[in-house]
């Protein structure tokens, strides 16, 4: 009996030590996150004004805003999502519904996992060689293509995982009433996995919203307003990168403000995506 009690106390001590270490590690992570958010709020809020959203990026030493950079980011992000999402959803659907145990699915899943963890600068270099060099100039469309490549693996993984969670009994019920395979996928599987797929798309948007490296090699930057997709276009991440390294206080302040805008946008998208996941689990 004493041996059992001693073993129990030893396990409790080990458990307490491990819990303390895990709590300390989590606390350190939260402290750094709080410091980053605090610095962004302290430095960025002081520069928030109407001019940030209504004026173009200024020349050195002048006041201005981030209108063209915000517009460029929205344009390239939207195009990237519009191009990448259908490809990702269709690929994930094939992997989950048609070729779940095939060799092709195994290969695609392996490549997709590599793309998920690959540095985004590699994608930028790839699109630079694929589009920028043959075209002879930087362009917004090249930037959008780079972002779409980053979107695809996120959506593929999420779509496959969400469809795999749909009970086979639902598919069998659809098949039992004579529905074709594609109708079962569209009306049963997609409907059951919709919130999870939307969550993956939102997380993909959050990922590409702050990407700088791919756009440096593709869209570059533009100090002026441009709606021409075949020309360089400003973007918020690249503008922040350039302004943060400049010696001008006005540019540095705009960099802090732009960083705050991106952070709050990504944070909002992430919270919304998590809330969708929570609702799905509750159901």
C-alpha positions in Angstrom: 0.0 0.0 0.0 2.8 2.4 0.9 4.5 1.6 -2.4 1.4 2.5 -4.3 1.0 5.7 -2.3 4.6 6.7 -3.0 4.2 6.0 -6.7 1.1 8.1 -6.7 2.9 11.0 -5.0 5.8 10.7 -7.4 3.5 10.9 -10.4 1.7 13.9 -9.0 5.0 15.7 -8.5 6.1 14.9 -12.1 2.7 16.0 -13.4 3.0 19.3 -11.4 6.5 20.0 -12.7 5.4 19.3 -16.3 2.3 21.5 -16.0 4.4 24.3 -14.6 6.9 24.1 -17.4 4.1 24.1 -20.0 2.5 27.0 -18.3 5.8 28.9 -18.3 6.3 28.2 -21.9 2.8 29.3 -22.8 3.3 32.4 -20.7 6.5 33.4 -22.5 4.8 33.1 -25.8 1.9 35.2 -24.6 4.3 37.8 -23.2 6.0 38.2 -26.5 2.7 38.4 -28.3 1.5 41.1 -25.9 4.7 43.1 -26.3 4.4 43.0 -30.1 0.7 44.0 -30.0 1.5 46.7 -27.4 4.3 48.1 -29.6 2.0 48.2 -32.7 -0.8 49.9 -30.8 1.6 52.4 -29.2 3.4 53.3 -32.4 0.7 52.7 -34.9 -2.4 54.3 -33.3 -0.8 57.7 -33.2 -0.6 57.7 -37.0 -4.1 56.6 -37.7 -6.1 59.3 -39.4 -8.4 59.8 -42.3 -5.5 60.8 -44.5 -4.0 57.3 -44.2 -7.0 55.9 -46.1 -7.5 58.8 -48.5 -4.0 59.9 -49.6 -1.3 58.2 -51.7 2.1 57.2 -50.3 4.1 60.4 -50.0 7.5 61.4 -51.4 10.4 61.6 -48.8 9.8 64.1 -46.1 6.1 64.7 -46.9 2.9 63.6 -45.1 0.6 61.2 -46.9 -1.3 58.0 -46.6 -1.5 54.4 -47.7 -4.5 54.4 -50.1 -2.7 53.0 -53.1 -0.9 50.4 -51.0 -4.2 49.3 -49.4 -5.9 49.2 -52.8 -3.1 47.2 -54.3 -3.1 44.7 -51.5 -6.9 44.2 -51.8 -6.7 43.7 -55.6 -3.9 41.2 -55.5 -5.3 39.3 -52.5 -8.8 39.0 -54.2 -7.3 37.8 -57.4 -5.1 35.3 -55.6 -8.1 34.0 -53.7 -10.3 33.8 -56.8 -7.6 31.9 -58.7 -6.3 29.7 -55.9 -9.5 28.7 -54.1 -11.2 26.7 -56.9 -8.0 24.9 -57.6 -7.5 24.0 -53.9 -11.1 23.0 -53.4 -11.2 20.8 -56.5 -7.8 19.2 -55.6 -8.9 18.6 -52.0 -12.2 17.1 -53.3 -10.4 14.7 -55.5 -8.1 13.6 -52.7 -10.9 13.0 -50.3 -13.7 11.7 -52.5 -12.2 10.0 -55.6 -8.6 9.1 -55.0 -8.4 8.8 -51.2 -6.1 5.7 -51.3 -4.5 6.2 -54.7 -0.8 6.7 -55.4 -1.5 10.0 -57.1 -3.2 11.3 -53.9 -0.2 10.3 -51.8 2.2 12.1 -54.2 -0.1 15.2 -54.3 -0.4 15.3 -50.5 3.3 15.0 -50.1 4.0 17.9 -52.5 1.2 19.9 -50.9 2.8 19.5 -47.4 6.1 20.7 -48.8 4.4 23.8 -50.3 2.7 24.5 -46.9 6.0 24.7 -45.2 8.1 26.2 -48.0 9.4 29.8 -47.6 7.3 32.2 -49.5 10.4 33.8 -51.1 10.8 30.6 -53.1 7.4 31.1 -54.6 8.3 34.6 -55.4 11.5 33.5 -57.2 9.6 30.9 -59.1 7.0 33.4 -60.4 9.8 35.8 -61.2 11.4 33.3 -63.5 8.0 32.2 -64.8 6.4 35.5 -65.5 8.5 38.6 -64.7 11.6 37.8 -66.7 9.8 36.7 -69.8 7.5 39.8 -69.6 10.4 42.1 -69.0 8.7 44.0 -66.1 7.1 43.6 -62.7 3.3 43.4 -62.6 0.4 43.1 -60.3 -0.8 40.0 -62.1 2.5 38.3 -61.3 2.0 39.2 -57.7 -1.5 37.8 -57.7 -0.2 34.5 -59.2 2.4 34.2 -56.5 -0.2 34.8 -53.8 -2.6 32.2 -55.5 0.2 29.6 -55.3 0.4 30.3 -51.5 -3.4 29.9 -51.2 -3.6 26.5 -52.9 -1.9 24.3 -50.4 -3.8 25.8 -47.4 -7.2 25.3 -49.2 -6.2 21.8 -50.4 -5.3 20.6 -46.9 -8.4 22.1 -45.3 -10.8 20.8 -47.9 -9.4 17.3 -47.7 -9.5 17.2 -43.9 -13.0 18.6 -43.7 -14.4 16.2 -46.3 -12.7 13.3 -44.6 -14.6 14.2 -41.4 -18.0 13.9 -43.1 -19.5 10.6 -42.0 -19.7 8.0 -44.8 -23.3 7.3 -43.7 -24.4 10.6 -45.2 -22.8 9.7 -48.6 -24.4 6.3 -48.5 -27.8 7.8 -47.8 -27.5 10.0 -50.9 -26.3 7.1 -53.0 -29.2 5.0 -51.7 -31.8 7.3 -53.1 -30.2 7.2 -56.6 -28.2 10.5 -56.5 -25.1 10.5 -58.8 -21.7 10.7 -57.1 -21.2 14.4 -58.0 -24.6 15.3 -56.6 -23.8 13.6 -53.3 -20.5 15.5 -53.1 -22.1 18.8 -54.0 -25.3 18.5 -51.9 -24.2 16.3 -49.0 -20.4 16.4 -48.5 -19.9 20.1 -49.3 -22.8 21.1 -47.2 -21.6 19.2 -44.2 -18.0 20.5 -44.6 -18.9 24.1 -45.7 -17.9 25.9 -42.5 -14.5 24.1 -42.3 -13.8 24.9 -46.0 -14.7 28.5 -45.5 -12.4 28.5 -42.4 -9.5 27.3 -44.6 -10.2 30.0 -47.1 -10.2 32.7 -44.4 -6.9 31.3 -43.0 -5.4 31.4 -46.5 -6.5 35.1 -46.8 -4.9 35.8 -43.5 -1.7 34.1 -44.6 -1.2 36.0 -47.9 -2.3 39.4 -46.5 1.0 40.0 -44.9 3.3 38.3 -47.4 6.2 40.6 -48.5 8.8 38.4 -50.2 6.7 37.1 -53.1 5.6 40.6 -54.0 9.1 42.0 -53.9 10.0 39.7 -56.8 6.7 40.1 -58.7 4.6 43.3 -58.2 7.5 45.3 -56.6 5.9 48.7 -55.7 4.4 51.8 -57.1 4.3 55.2 -55.4 1.2 56.2 -57.4 -2.3 54.9 -57.9 -2.4 52.2 -60.5 -5.2 49.9 -61.7 -3.2 48.4 -64.5 -2.6 44.7 -63.7 0.2 44.6 -66.2 2.3 47.2 -64.3 3.9 47.4 -60.9 1.4 47.9 -58.1 1.8 49.1 -54.5 1.0 46.7 -51.7 0.8 47.3 -47.9 3.5 44.7 -46.9 6.1 46.0 -49.4 5.4 49.6 -48.5 5.8 48.8 -44.8 9.1 47.1 -45.6 10.5 50.0 -47.6 9.2 52.7 -45.3 10.4 51.0 -42.1 14.0 51.0 -43.5 13.9 54.6 -44.5 15.4 57.5 -42.5 12.3 59.6 -42.7 10.1 59.9 -39.7 6.9 60.3 -41.8 7.6 57.1 -43.6 8.4 55.2 -40.4 5.2 56.4 -38.9 3.2 55.2 -41.9 5.1 51.8 -41.7 3.9 51.4 -38.0 0.3 52.4 -39.0 0.3 50.0 -42.0 1.7 47.2 -39.7 -1.1 47.8 -37.3 -3.7 47.7 -40.1 -2.4 44.4 -41.4 -2.2 42.9 -37.9 -5.7 43.8 -36.9 -7.0 42.5 -40.3 -5.2 39.2 -39.9 -6.3 38.9 -36.2 -9.9 39.6 -37.1 -9.9 37.0 -39.9 -8.3 34.4 -37.6 -10.8 35.0 -34.8 -13.7 34.8 -37.3 -12.2 31.6 -38.8 -11.8 30.0 -35.3 -15.4 31.0 -34.4 -16.7 29.2 -37.5 -14.7 26.1 -36.4 -16.2 26.4 -32.9 -19.7 26.5 -34.3 -19.1 23.5 -36.4 -17.8 21.5 -33.4 -20.8 22.6 -31.3 -23.1 21.2 -34.0 
